[in-house]
Amino acid sequence: MTKKSDNQSISTITLRRTVGIIGIALPFVLIAGAYFFKTCHIQNSISLYYHTIMRNFFEGVLIVLAVIMFAYRGYDIKDRIAGKLVFVFALGIAFFPTVTLGKGLVEPCNIIPKQEFMWVEYVHLSSAILFFLTLSYISTFLFTLTIQNKQENHTNEKKLRNKIYLTSGITIFISLVLLILWFAFFKKIFPDFEKFHPAFWLETISLIAFGISWLIKGEAAFKDK
């Protein structure tokens, strides 16, 4: 392997680890930052932090993630297409924020007046759903692929990594389905349950699963011996 190839490999590993750290850290940094600066309680979804003092951080992280995914090449065209899709959907979440505030904000966090449901909300929700679907697809169907004629395809570590990828992808997908069911049905049937912030925690579970998957792909653990 040439020195150039070594550098490219290190760069790819670094990108994957960075993506993993971003995914795991984002919800907890939002909680800590909003509480530290404005004594805010947990919001009813991660997207609602756009309307708090943490707006710039929230948007900045999504933009950084989008840029990294745009630059991510992976192994073949499927990896590159998936990366470009995450790029588009992450920017859609950042630049078309949720506008239905309602009880989602707890004073004194609110820095934008309540607005009516509008087309921006449709773009935001569509981007969020497609964002998580793409992340689930990457973990389930791309990370579990093997490279032809590579010895690592048969190692115990590779088999373990594939189990983690598959578990992460399924976790993201199930969390997304539960999120959709919550907003479409259960939120109206069990309004008092919203005090437990189910949407926020389902999103957090998805991001943690996503982050773990990318950290493992970045050789942070279970690397071939």
C-alpha positions as CSV (number, residue, x, y, z in Angstrom):
1,M,0.0,0.0,0.0
2,T,1.3,3.4,-0.9
3,K,1.7,6.3,1.4
4,K,-1.0,8.1,-0.5
5,S,-3.3,5.2,0.1
6,D,-2.4,5.2,3.8
7,N,-3.3,8.9,4.1
8,Q,-6.6,8.3,2.3
9,S,-7.5,5.4,4.6
10,I,-6.7,7.5,7.7
11,S,-8.8,10.3,6.3
12,T,-11.8,8.0,5.7
13,I,-11.5,6.5,9.2
14,T,-11.3,10.0,10.7
15,L,-14.4,11.1,8.8
16,R,-16.3,8.0,10.0
17,R,-15.3,8.5,13.6
18,T,-16.2,12.2,13.4
19,V,-19.7,11.4,12.1
20,G,-20.1,8.8,14.9
21,I,-19.2,11.3,17.6
22,I,-21.5,13.9,16.2
23,G,-24.4,11.5,16.2
24,I,-24.0,10.4,19.8
25,A,-23.1,13.8,21.2
26,L,-25.7,16.0,19.5
27,P,-28.8,15.5,21.7
28,F,-26.8,15.6,25.0
29,V,-24.9,18.8,24.0
30,L,-28.2,20.4,23.1
31,I,-29.7,19.5,26.5
32,A,-26.6,20.7,28.4
33,G,-26.2,23.9,26.4
34,A,-29.8,25.0,26.5
35,Y,-30.0,24.3,30.3
36,F,-26.7,26.1,31.0
37,F,-27.5,29.2,29.1
38,K,-31.3,29.6,29.6
39,T,-32.3,27.1,32.2
40,C,-34.4,25.2,29.6
41,H,-36.0,21.9,30.1
42,I,-35.7,19.1,27.6
43,Q,-37.6,20.0,24.4
44,N,-40.2,17.7,22.9
45,S,-38.1,17.0,19.8
46,I,-34.5,17.6,18.8
47,S,-35.7,19.9,16.0
48,L,-37.3,22.3,18.5
49,Y,-33.8,23.3,19.7
50,Y,-33.7,25.4,16.6
51,H,-36.0,27.8,18.5
52,T,-33.7,28.0,21.6
53,I,-30.4,29.6,22.4
54,M,-28.8,26.5,20.8
55,R,-30.0,27.3,17.3
56,N,-26.6,28.1,15.9
57,F,-25.1,25.0,17.3
58,F,-27.9,22.8,16.1
59,E,-27.7,24.2,12.6
60,G,-23.9,24.2,12.6
61,V,-23.7,20.6,13.5
62,L,-26.1,19.6,10.8
63,I,-24.2,21.6,8.2
64,V,-20.9,20.0,9.3
65,L,-22.5,16.6,9.1
66,A,-23.8,17.4,5.7
67,V,-20.4,18.6,4.4
68,I,-18.7,15.4,5.7
69,M,-21.3,13.2,4.1
70,F,-20.9,15.1,0.8
71,A,-17.2,14.4,0.9
72,Y,-17.6,10.8,2.0
73,R,-16.8,8.3,-0.8
74,G,-17.0,4.9,0.8
75,Y,-16.3,1.9,-1.4
76,D,-18.5,2.3,-4.4
77,I,-21.2,4.4,-6.1
78,K,-23.9,3.2,-3.6
79,D,-21.9,4.7,-0.7
80,R,-21.5,8.0,-2.6
81,I,-25.1,8.2,-3.5
82,A,-26.2,7.5,0.1
83,G,-23.7,10.2,1.4
84,K,-25.1,12.8,-1.1
85,L,-28.7,12.0,0.1
86,V,-27.7,12.4,3.7
87,F,-26.1,15.7,2.7
88,V,-29.4,16.9,1.1
89,F,-31.6,15.8,3.9
90,A,-29.4,17.2,6.7
91,L,-29.5,20.6,5.0
92,G,-33.3,20.2,4.6
93,I,-33.6,19.8,8.4
94,A,-31.3,22.7,9.1
95,F,-32.6,25.2,6.6
96,F,-36.3,24.4,6.8
97,P,-36.9,24.2,10.6
98,T,-40.0,23.0,12.3
99,V,-42.4,25.9,12.9
100,T,-45.1,24.3,14.9
101,L,-44.0,25.2,18.4
102,G,-47.0,24.8,20.6
103,K,-46.1,23.1,23.9
104,G,-42.7,22.0,22.5
105,L,-40.9,25.0,24.0
106,V,-40.5,25.8,27.6
107,E,-40.0,29.4,28.6
108,P,-37.6,31.2,28.6
109,C,-36.2,29.3,25.7
110,N,-38.6,30.6,23.1
111,I,-36.8,33.2,21.0
112,I,-39.2,33.0,18.0
113,P,-43.0,33.6,18.2
114,K,-45.3,30.7,17.5
115,Q,-46.2,30.2,13.8
116,E,-48.9,28.3,12.0
117,F,-48.2,25.0,10.2
118,M,-46.9,25.9,6.8
119,W,-45.1,24.3,3.8
120,V,-41.7,24.7,5.6
121,E,-42.9,22.1,8.1
122,Y,-43.6,19.6,5.3
123,V,-40.1,20.0,3.9
124,H,-38.6,19.6,7.4
125,L,-40.6,16.5,8.3
126,S,-39.9,14.9,4.9
127,S,-36.2,15.7,5.2
128,A,-36.1,14.2,8.7
129,I,-37.9,11.0,7.7
130,L,-35.7,10.5,4.7
131,F,-32.6,11.4,6.7
132,F,-33.2,8.6,9.2
133,L,-34.3,6.2,6.5
134,T,-31.0,6.7,4.7
135,L,-29.0,6.3,7.8
136,S,-30.8,3.0,8.5
137,Y,-30.1,1.9,4.9
138,I,-26.4,2.7,5.2
139,S,-26.0,0.7,8.4
140,T,-28.1,-2.2,7.4
141,F,-27.3,-2.7,3.7
142,L,-24.0,-0.9,3.0
143,F,-21.8,-1.3,6.2
144,T,-22.6,-5.1,6.2
145,L,-21.3,-5.6,2.7
146,T,-18.0,-7.4,2.3
147,I,-15.1,-6.7,-0.1
148,Q,-14.5,-9.5,-2.5
149,N,-11.3,-11.5,-2.0
150,K,-10.6,-9.8,1.4
151,Q,-9.6,-12.0,4.3
152,E,-11.5,-9.7,6.7
153,N,-14.7,-11.0,5.3
154,H,-14.3,-14.2,7.3
155,T,-13.0,-12.9,10.6
156,N,-14.9,-13.1,13.8
157,E,-14.5,-9.4,14.2
158,K,-16.2,-8.7,10.9
159,K,-19.1,-11.0,11.8
160,L,-19.5,-9.1,15.1
161,R,-19.3,-5.7,13.3
162,N,-22.0,-6.8,10.9
163,K,-24.3,-7.7,13.9
164,I,-23.7,-4.2,15.3
165,Y,-24.4,-2.6,11.9
166,L,-27.6,-4.6,11.5
167,T,-28.8,-3.9,15.0
168,S,-28.1,-0.2,14.6
169,G,-29.9,0.0,11.3
170,I,-33.0,-1.8,12.6
171,T,-33.0,0.3,15.8
172,I,-33.0,3.5,13.6
173,F,-35.9,2.1,11.5
174,I,-38.0,1.0,14.5
175,S,-37.5,4.3,16.2
176,L,-38.5,6.2,13.1
177,V,-41.7,4.1,12.8
178,L,-42.5,4.8,16.4
179,L,-41.9,8.5,15.9
180,I,-44.3,8.6,13.0
181,L,-46.9,6.7,15.0
182,W,-46.5,9.0,17.9
183,F,-47.0,12.2,15.8
184,A,-49.8,10.6,13.7
185,F,-51.9,8.9,16.4
186,F,-50.6,8.4,19.9
187,K,-49.8,12.1,20.6
188,K,-53.6,12.9,20.3
189,I,-54.7,9.8,22.2
190,F,-52.2,10.2,25.1
191,P,-51.4,13.9,25.3
192,D,-50.3,13.7,28.9
193,F,-47.5,11.3,27.9
194,E,-45.8,14.2,26.0
195,K,-44.3,15.4,29.3
196,F,-41.9,12.4,29.0
197,H,-40.6,13.8,25.6
198,P,-41.0,10.5,23.7
199,A,-40.1,12.1,20.3
200,F,-36.9,13.5,21.7
201,W,-35.8,10.2,23.2
202,L,-36.7,8.2,20.1
203,E,-34.7,10.6,18.0
204,T,-31.8,10.3,20.5
205,I,-31.9,6.5,20.3
206,S,-31.7,6.8,16.5
207,L,-28.7,9.1,16.7
208,I,-26.9,7.0,19.2
209,A,-27.4,3.9,17.1
210,F,-26.3,5.8,14.0
211,G,-23.2,7.1,15.9
212,I,-22.2,3.7,17.2
213,S,-22.5,2.2,13.7
214,W,-20.2,4.9,12.3
215,L,-17.7,4.6,15.1
216,I,-17.4,0.9,14.6
217,K,-17.0,1.5,10.8
218,G,-14.3,4.0,11.8
219,E,-12.4,1.1,13.5
220,A,-12.9,2.6,17.0
221,A,-13.6,-0.9,18.2
222,F,-13.7,-4.6,17.1
223,K,-11.0,-4.0,14.5
224,D,-9.6,-7.0,12.8
225,K,-6.6,-8.4,14.7
